[in-house]
Amino acid sequence: MIESKGDSVFAVFKESGKSYQITLDPSIYQSKIGSRIEIRYELSAPQHAKLNQAFGYWLEPKELLGAVCILIILLIAAYATTHRPDATSLKEQIEFKKEDTGKYV
């Protein structure tokens, strides 16, 4: 449940009789006070609860940054290996002739 205390907005939930709260962005959730919201947490650690939303729970900024960095590194490696091949490997590719293995082999 979304509640407001002063200028702050919180998502409040109970687990095992104890009340927990998550601080929310007032500009986004001010109009949703009193409504229910999905919260995800481990039963053993409800104090580490997070909102069930795509960005911030399922997609962490650090993970996205790491994935983009790995993609850029792979693209650079692919470009570097195909852009200017070594003269000997280029000659080998040009002179390559496929073996005559027969019709069904």
ABEGO torsion letter per residue (X at the ends): XBBBBEABBBBBBBBGGBBBBBBBBAAAAAAABGBBBBBBBBAABAAABBBBBABGAABBAAAAAAAAAAAAAAAAAAAAAAABBBAAAAAAAAABBBBBAEAAX
